[in-house]
Amino acid sequence: MFSWFKPKDPLINLNKQYRQKLEQAMHSQRNGDIRTYSALTAEAEAIRENILKEEASRA
């Protein structure tokens, strides 16, 4: 009911950002903009590394 009072889980936000970057990259690739595709993919991989670090710190 009062979910806005709970502290946000950073892992949820990172996963959301990762999915959004991959989706943007996919659209860029479909439009033929390979440079933007590779830049967005690199950003997504950096976010993925942060996700893996966060998961490792929880274990």
mmCIF file of the N, C-alpha and C atoms, coordinates in Angstrom:
data_MODEL
# 
_entry.id   MODEL 
# 
loop_
_atom_site.group_PDB 
_atom_site.id 
_atom_site.type_symbol 
_atom_site.label_atom_id 
_atom_site.label_alt_id 
_atom_site.label_comp_id 
_atom_site.label_asym_id 
_atom_site.label_entity_id 
_atom_site.label_seq_id 
_atom_site.pdbx_PDB_ins_code 
_atom_site.Cartn_x 
_atom_site.Cartn_y 
_atom_site.Cartn_z 
_atom_site.occupancy 
_atom_site.B_iso_or_equiv 
_atom_site.pdbx_formal_charge 
_atom_site.auth_seq_id 
_atom_site.auth_comp_id 
_atom_site.auth_asym_id 
_atom_site.auth_atom_id 
_atom_site.pdbx_PDB_model_num 
ATOM 1   N N  . MET A 1 1  ? 0.816  -1.184  0.000   1.00 0.00 ? 1  MET A N  1 
ATOM 2   C CA . MET A 1 1  ? 0.000  0.000   0.000   1.00 0.00 ? 1  MET A CA 1 
ATOM 3   C C  . MET A 1 1  ? 0.866  1.257   0.000   1.00 0.00 ? 1  MET A C  1 
ATOM 4   N N  . PHE A 1 2  ? 1.871  1.282   0.848   1.00 0.00 ? 2  PHE A N  1 
ATOM 5   C CA . PHE A 1 2  ? 2.734  2.449   0.934   1.00 0.00 ? 2  PHE A CA 1 
ATOM 6   C C  . PHE A 1 2  ? 4.101  2.132   0.344   1.00 0.00 ? 2  PHE A C  1 
ATOM 7   N N  . SER A 1 3  ? 4.112  1.646   -0.855  1.00 0.00 ? 3  SER A N  1 
ATOM 8   C CA . SER A 1 3  ? 5.369  1.226   -1.468  1.00 0.00 ? 3  SER A CA 1 
ATOM 9   C C  . SER A 1 3  ? 6.293  2.394   -1.759  1.00 0.00 ? 3  SER A C  1 
ATOM 10  N N  . TRP A 1 4  ? 5.767  3.621   -1.830  1.00 0.00 ? 4  TRP A N  1 
ATOM 11  C CA . TRP A 1 4  ? 6.641  4.758   -2.111  1.00 0.00 ? 4  TRP A CA 1 
ATOM 12  C C  . TRP A 1 4  ? 7.469  5.143   -0.893  1.00 0.00 ? 4  TRP A C  1 
ATOM 13  N N  . PHE A 1 5  ? 7.135  4.608   0.289   1.00 0.00 ? 5  PHE A N  1 
ATOM 14  C CA . PHE A 1 5  ? 7.920  4.877   1.487   1.00 0.00 ? 5  PHE A CA 1 
ATOM 15  C C  . PHE A 1 5  ? 9.094  3.913   1.637   1.00 0.00 ? 5  PHE A C  1 
ATOM 16  N N  . LYS A 1 6  ? 9.037  2.794   0.949   1.00 0.00 ? 6  LYS A N  1 
ATOM 17  C CA . LYS A 1 6  ? 10.091 1.797   1.051   1.00 0.00 ? 6  LYS A CA 1 
ATOM 18  C C  . LYS A 1 6  ? 11.312 2.264   0.263   1.00 0.00 ? 6  LYS A C  1 
ATOM 19  N N  . PRO A 1 7  ? 12.502 1.968   0.762   1.00 0.00 ? 7  PRO A N  1 
ATOM 20  C CA . PRO A 1 7  ? 13.695 2.325   -0.011  1.00 0.00 ? 7  PRO A CA 1 
ATOM 21  C C  . PRO A 1 7  ? 13.762 1.486   -1.285  1.00 0.00 ? 7  PRO A C  1 
ATOM 22  N N  . LYS A 1 8  ? 14.164 2.128   -2.353  1.00 0.00 ? 8  LYS A N  1 
ATOM 23  C CA . LYS A 1 8  ? 14.248 1.430   -3.635  1.00 0.00 ? 8  LYS A CA 1 
ATOM 24  C C  . LYS A 1 8  ? 15.440 0.482   -3.644  1.00 0.00 ? 8  LYS A C  1 
ATOM 25  N N  . ASP A 1 9  ? 15.236 -0.651  -4.259  1.00 0.00 ? 9  ASP A N  1 
ATOM 26  C CA . ASP A 1 9  ? 16.309 -1.615  -4.432  1.00 0.00 ? 9  ASP A CA 1 
ATOM 27  C C  . ASP A 1 9  ? 17.132 -1.184  -5.646  1.00 0.00 ? 9  ASP A C  1 
ATOM 28  N N  . PRO A 1 10 ? 18.417 -0.917  -5.482  1.00 0.00 ? 10 PRO A N  1 
ATOM 29  C CA . PRO A 1 10 ? 19.221 -0.455  -6.616  1.00 0.00 ? 10 PRO A CA 1 
ATOM 30  C C  . PRO A 1 10 ? 19.316 -1.496  -7.724  1.00 0.00 ? 10 PRO A C  1 
ATOM 31  N N  . LEU A 1 11 ? 19.191 -2.764  -7.382  1.00 0.00 ? 11 LEU A N  1 
ATOM 32  C CA . LEU A 1 11 ? 19.265 -3.813  -8.391  1.00 0.00 ? 11 LEU A CA 1 
ATOM 33  C C  . LEU A 1 11 ? 18.080 -3.735  -9.350  1.00 0.00 ? 11 LEU A C  1 
ATOM 34  N N  . ILE A 1 12 ? 16.924 -3.385  -8.842  1.00 0.00 ? 12 ILE A N  1 
ATOM 35  C CA . ILE A 1 12 ? 15.739 -3.239  -9.692  1.00 0.00 ? 12 ILE A CA 1 
ATOM 36  C C  . ILE A 1 12 ? 15.943 -2.096  -10.680 1.00 0.00 ? 12 ILE A C  1 
ATOM 37  N N  . ASN A 1 13 ? 16.466 -0.972  -10.180 1.00 0.00 ? 13 ASN A N  1 
ATOM 38  C CA . ASN A 1 13 ? 16.706 0.169   -11.061 1.00 0.00 ? 13 ASN A CA 1 
ATOM 39  C C  . ASN A 1 13 ? 17.761 -0.148  -12.111 1.00 0.00 ? 13 ASN A C  1 
ATOM 40  N N  . LEU A 1 14 ? 18.817 -0.862  -11.724 1.00 0.00 ? 14 LEU A N  1 
ATOM 41  C CA . LEU A 1 14 ? 19.866 -1.208  -12.677 1.00 0.00 ? 14 LEU A CA 1 
ATOM 42  C C  . LEU A 1 14 ? 19.332 -2.134  -13.766 1.00 0.00 ? 14 LEU A C  1 
ATOM 43  N N  . ASN A 1 15 ? 18.522 -3.110  -13.373 1.00 0.00 ? 15 ASN A N  1 
ATOM 44  C CA . ASN A 1 15 ? 17.943 -4.017  -14.371 1.00 0.00 ? 15 ASN A CA 1 
ATOM 45  C C  . ASN A 1 15 ? 17.035 -3.265  -15.335 1.00 0.00 ? 15 ASN A C  1 
ATOM 46  N N  . LYS A 1 16 ? 16.284 -2.311  -14.820 1.00 0.00 ? 16 LYS A N  1 
ATOM 47  C CA . LYS A 1 16 ? 15.400 -1.510  -15.669 1.00 0.00 ? 16 LYS A CA 1 
ATOM 48  C C  . LYS A 1 16 ? 16.216 -0.684  -16.659 1.00 0.00 ? 16 LYS A C  1 
ATOM 49  N N  . GLN A 1 17 ? 17.289 -0.042  -16.170 1.00 0.00 ? 17 GLN A N  1 
ATOM 50  C CA . GLN A 1 17 ? 18.151 0.749   -17.050 1.00 0.00 ? 17 GLN A CA 1 
ATOM 51  C C  . GLN A 1 17 ? 18.795 -0.129  -18.112 1.00 0.00 ? 17 GLN A C  1 
ATOM 52  N N  . TYR A 1 18 ? 19.223 -1.325  -17.715 1.00 0.00 ? 18 TYR A N  1 
ATOM 53  C CA . TYR A 1 18 ? 19.865 -2.255  -18.641 1.00 0.00 ? 18 TYR A CA 1 
ATOM 54  C C  . TYR A 1 18 ? 18.913 -2.647  -19.772 1.00 0.00 ? 18 TYR A C  1 
ATOM 55  N N  . ARG A 1 19 ? 17.690 -3.002  -19.405 1.00 0.00 ? 19 ARG A N  1 
ATOM 56  C CA . ARG A 1 19 ? 16.702 -3.374  -20.427 1.00 0.00 ? 19 ARG A CA 1 
ATOM 57  C C  . ARG A 1 19 ? 16.394 -2.206  -21.361 1.00 0.00 ? 19 ARG A C  1 
ATOM 58  N N  . GLN A 1 20 ? 16.294 -0.993  -20.805 1.00 0.00 ? 20 GLN A N  1 
ATOM 59  C CA . GLN A 1 20 ? 16.002 0.179   -21.631 1.00 0.00 ? 20 GLN A CA 1 
ATOM 60  C C  . GLN A 1 20 ? 17.128 0.459   -22.614 1.00 0.00 ? 20 GLN A C  1 
ATOM 61  N N  . LYS A 1 21 ? 18.377 0.348   -22.167 1.00 0.00 ? 21 LYS A N  1 
ATOM 62  C CA . LYS A 1 21 ? 19.518 0.584   -23.061 1.00 0.00 ? 21 LYS A CA 1 
ATOM 63  C C  . LYS A 1 21 ? 19.544 -0.442  -24.176 1.00 0.00 ? 21 LYS A C  1 
ATOM 64  N N  . LEU A 1 22 ? 19.280 -1.700  -23.841 1.00 0.00 ? 22 LEU A N  1 
ATOM 65  C CA . LEU A 1 22 ? 19.273 -2.730  -24.874 1.00 0.00 ? 22 LEU A CA 1 
ATOM 66  C C  . LEU A 1 22 ? 18.151 -2.496  -25.883 1.00 0.00 ? 22 LEU A C  1 
ATOM 67  N N  . GLU A 1 23 ? 17.011 -2.040  -25.410 1.00 0.00 ? 23 GLU A N  1 
ATOM 68  C CA . GLU A 1 23 ? 15.900 -1.755  -26.319 1.00 0.00 ? 23 GLU A CA 1 
ATOM 69  C C  . GLU A 1 23 ? 16.235 -0.581  -27.235 1.00 0.00 ? 23 GLU A C  1 
ATOM 70  N N  . GLN A 1 24 ? 16.841 0.468   -26.673 1.00 0.00 ? 24 GLN A N  1 
ATOM 71  C CA . GLN A 1 24 ? 17.259 1.609   -27.496 1.00 0.00 ? 24 GLN A CA 1 
ATOM 72  C C  . GLN A 1 24 ? 18.287 1.167   -28.531 1.00 0.00 ? 24 GLN A C  1 
ATOM 73  N N  . ALA A 1 25 ? 19.213 0.305   -28.118 1.00 0.00 ? 25 ALA A N  1 
ATOM 74  C CA . ALA A 1 25 ? 20.235 -0.189  -29.038 1.00 0.00 ? 25 ALA A CA 1 
ATOM 75  C C  . ALA A 1 25 ? 19.599 -0.994  -30.166 1.00 0.00 ? 25 ALA A C  1 
ATOM 76  N N  . MET A 1 26 ? 18.610 -1.810  -29.825 1.00 0.00 ? 26 MET A N  1 
ATOM 77  C CA . MET A 1 26 ? 17.931 -2.610  -30.837 1.00 0.00 ? 26 MET A CA 1 
ATOM 78  C C  . MET A 1 26 ? 17.249 -1.712  -31.871 1.00 0.00 ? 26 MET A C  1 
ATOM 79  N N  . HIS A 1 27 ? 16.593 -0.655  -31.415 1.00 0.00 ? 27 HIS A N  1 
ATOM 80  C CA . HIS A 1 27 ? 15.924 0.251   -32.346 1.00 0.00 ? 27 HIS A CA 1 
ATOM 81  C C  . HIS A 1 27 ? 16.933 0.985   -33.221 1.00 0.00 ? 27 HIS A C  1 
ATOM 82  N N  . SER A 1 28 ? 18.056 1.349   -32.649 1.00 0.00 ? 28 SER A N  1 
ATOM 83  C CA . SER A 1 28 ? 19.095 2.012   -33.442 1.00 0.00 ? 28 SER A CA 1 
ATOM 84  C C  . SER A 1 28 ? 19.636 1.073   -34.507 1.00 0.00 ? 28 SER A C  1 
ATOM 85  N N  . GLN A 1 29 ? 19.827 -0.178  -34.143 1.00 0.00 ? 29 GLN A N  1 
ATOM 86  C CA . GLN A 1 29 ? 20.333 -1.154  -35.103 1.00 0.00 ? 29 GLN A CA 1 
ATOM 87  C C  . GLN A 1 29 ? 19.324 -1.366  -36.231 1.00 0.00 ? 29 GLN A C  1 
ATOM 88  N N  . ARG A 1 30 ? 18.066 -1.443  -35.895 1.00 0.00 ? 30 ARG A N  1 
ATOM 89  C CA . ARG A 1 30 ? 17.034 -1.634  -36.922 1.00 0.00 ? 30 ARG A CA 1 
ATOM 90  C C  . ARG A 1 30 ? 16.938 -0.443  -37.865 1.00 0.00 ? 30 ARG A C  1 
ATOM 91  N N  . ASN A 1 31 ? 17.245 0.752   -37.334 1.00 0.00 ? 31 ASN A N  1 
ATOM 92  C CA . ASN A 1 31 ? 17.211 1.949   -38.171 1.00 0.00 ? 31 ASN A CA 1 
ATOM 93  C C  . ASN A 1 31 ? 18.498 2.141   -38.961 1.00 0.00 ? 31 ASN A C  1 
ATOM 94  N N  . GLY A 1 32 ? 19.474 1.274   -38.758 1.00 0.00 ? 32 GLY A N  1 
ATOM 95  C CA . GLY A 1 32 ? 20.713 1.349   -39.513 1.00 0.00 ? 32 GLY A CA 1 
ATOM 96  C C  . GLY A 1 32 ? 21.767 2.245   -38.901 1.00 0.00 ? 32 GLY A C  1 
ATOM 97  N N  . ASP A 1 33 ? 21.555 2.714   -37.685 1.00 0.00 ? 33 ASP A N  1 
ATOM 98  C CA . ASP A 1 33 ? 22.515 3.588   -37.014 1.00 0.00 ? 33 ASP A CA 1 
ATOM 99  C C  . ASP A 1 33 ? 23.432 2.729   -36.139 1.00 0.00 ? 33 ASP A C  1 
ATOM 100 N N  . ILE A 1 34 ? 24.445 2.165   -36.778 1.00 0.00 ? 34 ILE A N  1 
ATOM 101 C CA . ILE A 1 34 ? 25.303 1.201   -36.105 1.00 0.00 ? 34 ILE A CA 1 
ATOM 102 C C  . ILE A 1 34 ? 26.189 1.867   -35.052 1.00 0.00 ? 34 ILE A C  1 
ATOM 103 N N  . ARG A 1 35 ? 26.600 3.098   -35.280 1.00 0.00 ? 35 ARG A N  1 
ATOM 104 C CA . ARG A 1 35 ? 27.443 3.786   -34.285 1.00 0.00 ? 35 ARG A CA 1 
ATOM 105 C C  . ARG A 1 35 ? 26.689 3.990   -32.977 1.00 0.00 ? 35 ARG A C  1 
ATOM 106 N N  . THR A 1 36 ? 25.451 4.434   -33.075 1.00 0.00 ? 36 THR A N  1 
ATOM 107 C CA . THR A 1 36 ? 24.643 4.615   -31.867 1.00 0.00 ? 36 THR A CA 1 
ATOM 108 C C  . THR A 1 36 ? 24.365 3.267   -31.216 1.00 0.00 ? 36 THR A C  1 
ATOM 109 N N  . TYR A 1 37 ? 24.132 2.253   -32.049 1.00 0.00 ? 37 TYR A N  1 
ATOM 110 C CA . TYR A 1 37 ? 23.906 0.904   -31.536 1.00 0.00 ? 37 TYR A CA 1 
ATOM 111 C C  . TYR A 1 37 ? 25.089 0.431   -30.699 1.00 0.00 ? 37 TYR A C  1 
ATOM 112 N N  . SER A 1 38 ? 26.298 0.615   -31.215 1.00 0.00 ? 38 SER A N  1 
ATOM 113 C CA . SER A 1 38 ? 27.462 0.134   -30.473 1.00 0.00 ? 38 SER A CA 1 
ATOM 114 C C  . SER A 1 38 ? 27.700 0.964   -29.213 1.00 0.00 ? 38 SER A C  1 
ATOM 115 N N  . ALA A 1 39 ? 27.413 2.268   -29.254 1.00 0.00 ? 39 ALA A N  1 
ATOM 116 C CA . ALA A 1 39 ? 27.572 3.100   -28.060 1.00 0.00 ? 39 ALA A CA 1 
ATOM 117 C C  . ALA A 1 39 ? 26.569 2.688   -26.980 1.00 0.00 ? 39 ALA A C  1 
ATOM 118 N N  . LEU A 1 40 ? 25.324 2.465   -27.378 1.00 0.00 ? 40 LEU A N  1 
ATOM 119 C CA . LEU A 1 40 ? 24.302 2.060   -26.410 1.00 0.00 ? 40 LEU A CA 1 
ATOM 120 C C  . LEU A 1 40 ? 24.576 0.664   -25.853 1.00 0.00 ? 40 LEU A C  1 
ATOM 121 N N  . THR A 1 41 ? 25.102 -0.218  -26.696 1.00 0.00 ? 41 THR A N  1 
ATOM 122 C CA . THR A 1 41 ? 25.447 -1.555  -26.231 1.00 0.00 ? 41 THR A CA 1 
ATOM 123 C C  . THR A 1 41 ? 26.577 -1.493  -25.215 1.00 0.00 ? 41 THR A C  1 
ATOM 124 N N  . ALA A 1 42 ? 27.553 -0.624  -25.452 1.00 0.00 ? 42 ALA A N  1 
ATOM 125 C CA . ALA A 1 42 ? 28.649 -0.459  -24.493 1.00 0.00 ? 42 ALA A CA 1 
ATOM 126 C C  . ALA A 1 42 ? 28.129 0.084   -23.163 1.00 0.00 ? 42 ALA A C  1 
ATOM 127 N N  . GLU A 1 43 ? 27.199 1.032   -23.219 1.00 0.00 ? 43 GLU A N  1 
ATOM 128 C CA . GLU A 1 43 ? 26.601 1.557   -21.987 1.00 0.00 ? 43 GLU A CA 1 
ATOM 129 C C  . GLU A 1 43 ? 25.829 0.461   -21.251 1.00 0.00 ? 43 GLU A C  1 
ATOM 130 N N  . ALA A 1 44 ? 25.119 -0.371  -22.007 1.00 0.00 ? 44 ALA A N  1 
ATOM 131 C CA . ALA A 1 44 ? 24.357 -1.462  -21.400 1.00 0.00 ? 44 ALA A CA 1 
ATOM 132 C C  . ALA A 1 44 ? 25.296 -2.458  -20.729 1.00 0.00 ? 44 ALA A C  1 
ATOM 133 N N  . GLU A 1 45 ? 26.423 -2.735  -21.348 1.00 0.00 ? 45 GLU A N  1 
ATOM 134 C CA . GLU A 1 45 ? 27.377 -3.664  -20.747 1.00 0.00 ? 45 GLU A CA 1 
ATOM 135 C C  . GLU A 1 45 ? 27.986 -3.095  -19.469 1.00 0.00 ? 45 GLU A C  1 
ATOM 136 N N  . ALA A 1 46 ? 28.199 -1.781  -19.425 1.00 0.00 ? 46 ALA A N  1 
ATOM 137 C CA . ALA A 1 46 ? 28.703 -1.149  -18.202 1.00 0.00 ? 46 ALA A CA 1 
ATOM 138 C C  . ALA A 1 46 ? 27.672 -1.277  -17.077 1.00 0.00 ? 46 ALA A C  1 
ATOM 139 N N  . ILE A 1 47 ? 26.406 -1.106  -17.422 1.00 0.00 ? 47 ILE A N  1 
ATOM 140 C CA . ILE A 1 47 ? 25.340 -1.273  -16.428 1.00 0.00 ? 47 ILE A CA 1 
ATOM 141 C C  . ILE A 1 47 ? 25.282 -2.727  -15.971 1.00 0.00 ? 47 ILE A C  1 
ATOM 142 N N  . ARG A 1 48 ? 25.486 -3.654  -16.904 1.00 0.00 ? 48 ARG A N  1 
ATOM 143 C CA . ARG A 1 48 ? 25.463 -5.081  -16.567 1.00 0.00 ? 48 ARG A CA 1 
ATOM 144 C C  . ARG A 1 48 ? 26.581 -5.425  -15.585 1.00 0.00 ? 48 ARG A C  1 
ATOM 145 N N  . GLU A 1 49 ? 27.746 -4.817  -15.767 1.00 0.00 ? 49 GLU A N  1 
ATOM 146 C CA . GLU A 1 49 ? 28.845 -5.044  -14.829 1.00 0.00 ? 49 GLU A CA 1 
ATOM 147 C C  . GLU A 1 49 ? 28.465 -4.554  -13.428 1.00 0.00 ? 49 GLU A C  1 
ATOM 148 N N  . ASN A 1 50 ? 27.772 -3.419  -13.371 1.00 0.00 ? 50 ASN A N  1 
ATOM 149 C CA . ASN A 1 50 ? 27.306 -2.917  -12.073 1.00 0.00 ? 50 ASN A CA 1 
ATOM 150 C C  . ASN A 1 50 ? 26.297 -3.871  -11.439 1.00 0.00 ? 50 ASN A C  1 
ATOM 151 N N  . ILE A 1 51 ? 25.451 -4.468  -12.263 1.00 0.00 ? 51 ILE A N  1 
ATOM 152 C CA . ILE A 1 51 ? 24.473 -5.442  -11.766 1.00 0.00 ? 51 ILE A CA 1 
ATOM 153 C C  . ILE A 1 51 ? 25.199 -6.640  -11.170 1.00 0.00 ? 51 ILE A C  1 
ATOM 154 N N  . LEU A 1 52 ? 26.208 -7.133  -11.880 1.00 0.00 ? 52 LEU A N  1 
ATOM 155 C CA . LEU A 1 52 ? 26.952 -8.291  -11.391 1.00 0.00 ? 52 LEU A CA 1 
ATOM 156 C C  . LEU A 1 52 ? 27.688 -7.975  -10.090 1.00 0.00 ? 52 LEU A C  1 
ATOM 157 N N  . LYS A 1 53 ? 28.235 -6.763  -9.980  1.00 0.00 ? 53 LYS A N  1 
ATOM 158 C CA . LYS A 1 53 ? 28.908 -6.367  -8.742  1.00 0.00 ? 53 LYS A CA 1 
ATOM 159 C C  . LYS A 1 53 ? 27.913 -6.307  -7.587  1.00 0.00 ? 53 LYS A C  1 
ATOM 160 N N  . GLU A 1 54 ? 26.739 -5.767  -7.855  1.00 0.00 ? 54 GLU A N  1 
ATOM 161 C CA . GLU A 1 54 ? 25.708 -5.658  -6.814  1.00 0.00 ? 54 GLU A CA 1 
ATOM 162 C C  . GLU A 1 54 ? 25.257 -7.042  -6.363  1.00 0.00 ? 54 GLU A C  1 
ATOM 163 N N  . GLU A 1 55 ? 25.074 -7.960  -7.322  1.00 0.00 ? 55 GLU A N  1 
ATOM 164 C CA . GLU A 1 55 ? 24.664 -9.315  -6.971  1.00 0.00 ? 55 GLU A CA 1 
ATOM 165 C C  . GLU A 1 55 ? 25.756 -10.023 -6.176  1.00 0.00 ? 55 GLU A C  1 
ATOM 166 N N  . ALA A 1 56 ? 27.015 -9.783  -6.535  1.00 0.00 ? 56 ALA A N  1 
ATOM 167 C CA . ALA A 1 56 ? 28.121 -10.420 -5.821  1.00 0.00 ? 56 ALA A CA 1 
ATOM 168 C C  . ALA A 1 56 ? 28.232 -9.892  -4.392  1.00 0.00 ? 56 ALA A C  1 
ATOM 169 N N  . SER A 1 57 ? 27.935 -8.618  -4.204  1.00 0.00 ? 57 SER A N  1 
ATOM 170 C CA . SER A 1 57 ? 28.027 -8.052  -2.857  1.00 0.00 ? 57 SER A CA 1 
ATOM 171 C C  . SER A 1 57 ? 26.908 -8.561  -1.953  1.00 0.00 ? 57 SER A C  1 
ATOM 172 N N  . ARG A 1 58 ? 25.824 -9.004  -2.534  1.00 0.00 ? 58 ARG A N  1 
ATOM 173 C CA . ARG A 1 58 ? 24.711 -9.539  -1.741  1.00 0.00 ? 58 ARG A CA 1 
ATOM 174 C C  . ARG A 1 58 ? 24.937 -10.985 -1.339  1.00 0.00 ? 58 ARG A C  1 
ATOM 175 N N  . ALA A 1 59 ? 25.751 -11.677 -2.083  1.00 0.00 ? 59 ALA A N  1 
ATOM 176 C CA . ALA A 1 59 ? 25.963 -13.107 -1.807  1.00 0.00 ? 59 ALA A CA 1 
ATOM 177 C C  . ALA A 1 59 ? 26.904 -13.353 -0.662  1.00 0.00 ? 59 ALA A C  1 
# 
